[in-house]
Amino acid sequence: HWKGINEIGACRVCVVEVEGCSNLPAACVTNVADGMVIHTSSPRVVSARRVNAQLILSRHNCHCPSCVRNGNCALQTLSASLNITANPFPEKQIK
C-alpha cells in the first residue's frame, strides 16, 4: 500500500489473481498461505489495475508539470507503467 494514503487496500492498484479465487484481492492486505498460486501480471490483473488507476486519476489534479512531486510521484510512475497517457473519465462540467 501507499503508506499514509491507503492502508486498507481500497485503491486496488495492487490487485492479484489467486488461483481458485473468483475475485481479484488487493495484494497489500491479502495474507499468503502455503500452496497459494498468485499471478501478478495476467491480462485480467493488468486490466483491473489500469482501470483502478484511471479512476484514481479521474479525481486527481493532473497538472504534473507544475507539481512539486513531478518526476518523483508514485502515481506518475504507476500511470507510466500501465501506459496511461490520458484520462478516460474527465470530470464533467456542471451546468
C-alpha positions as CSV (number, residue, x, y, z in Angstrom):
1,H,0.0,0.0,0.0
2,W,1.0,3.6,-0.3
3,K,2.0,4.5,3.3
4,G,-0.1,7.3,4.7
5,I,-2.5,7.1,1.8
6,N,-4.1,3.7,1.7
7,E,-3.6,1.1,4.5
8,I,-6.9,-0.7,3.8
9,G,-6.4,-1.8,0.2
10,A,-9.1,0.5,-1.2
11,C,-7.2,1.9,-4.1
12,R,-7.0,-1.6,-5.6
13,V,-3.9,-0.8,-7.8
14,C,-2.1,-3.9,-6.4
15,V,-4.8,-6.5,-7.2
16,V,-3.6,-10.0,-8.0
17,E,-5.1,-13.1,-9.3
18,V,-5.2,-16.0,-6.9
19,E,-6.0,-19.4,-8.4
20,G,-9.2,-20.8,-7.0
21,C,-10.5,-17.3,-6.1
22,S,-13.1,-15.6,-8.3
23,N,-12.3,-12.0,-7.3
24,L,-9.0,-10.1,-7.5
25,P,-7.8,-9.4,-4.0
26,A,-5.6,-6.5,-3.1
27,A,-2.1,-7.9,-2.5
28,C,-1.3,-5.3,0.1
29,V,-3.9,-6.7,2.5
30,T,-4.1,-10.3,1.5
31,N,-2.5,-12.9,3.7
32,V,-0.5,-15.5,1.9
33,A,-0.7,-19.2,2.6
34,D,1.3,-22.3,1.7
35,G,0.3,-23.5,-1.7
36,M,-1.2,-20.3,-3.0
37,V,-0.7,-19.7,-6.7
38,I,-0.6,-16.0,-7.4
39,H,-0.5,-14.2,-10.8
40,T,0.7,-10.6,-10.7
41,S,0.7,-9.7,-14.4
42,S,-2.0,-11.7,-16.1
43,P,-4.2,-9.8,-18.6
44,R,-7.0,-9.7,-16.1
45,V,-4.8,-8.3,-13.4
46,V,-3.2,-5.6,-15.6
47,S,-6.7,-4.6,-17.0
48,A,-8.1,-4.2,-13.5
49,R,-5.1,-2.3,-12.2
50,R,-5.3,0.1,-15.2
51,V,-9.0,0.8,-14.7
52,N,-8.4,1.4,-11.0
53,A,-5.5,3.8,-11.6
54,Q,-7.6,5.6,-14.2
55,L,-10.4,6.0,-11.7
56,I,-7.9,7.5,-9.2
57,L,-6.6,9.8,-11.8
58,S,-10.1,11.0,-12.7
59,R,-10.3,12.7,-9.3
60,H,-6.7,13.9,-9.2
61,N,-5.2,17.2,-10.1
62,C,-3.1,16.2,-13.1
63,H,-1.2,19.4,-13.6
64,C,2.0,17.4,-13.2
65,P,4.5,19.9,-14.8
66,S,3.7,22.5,-12.0
67,C,3.5,20.0,-9.2
68,V,6.4,19.8,-6.6
69,R,6.3,16.0,-6.9
70,N,6.7,16.0,-10.7
71,G,9.3,13.3,-11.5
72,N,9.1,11.8,-8.0
73,C,5.5,10.7,-7.9
74,A,4.1,7.2,-7.2
75,L,1.0,8.0,-9.3
76,Q,3.1,9.2,-12.2
77,T,5.2,6.0,-12.0
78,L,2.1,3.8,-11.8
79,S,0.5,5.6,-14.8
80,A,3.6,5.2,-16.9
81,S,3.9,1.5,-16.0
82,L,0.3,1.0,-17.1
83,N,0.7,3.1,-20.2
84,I,-1.9,5.6,-19.1
85,T,-1.5,8.7,-21.2
86,A,-4.9,10.3,-20.9
87,N,-7.9,10.4,-18.5
88,P,-10.8,8.4,-20.0
89,F,-13.0,9.7,-17.2
90,P,-12.8,13.5,-17.5
91,E,-14.7,15.5,-14.9
92,K,-18.0,16.7,-16.3
93,Q,-18.8,20.4,-16.1
94,I,-21.8,21.2,-14.0
95,K,-24.3,23.4,-15.9
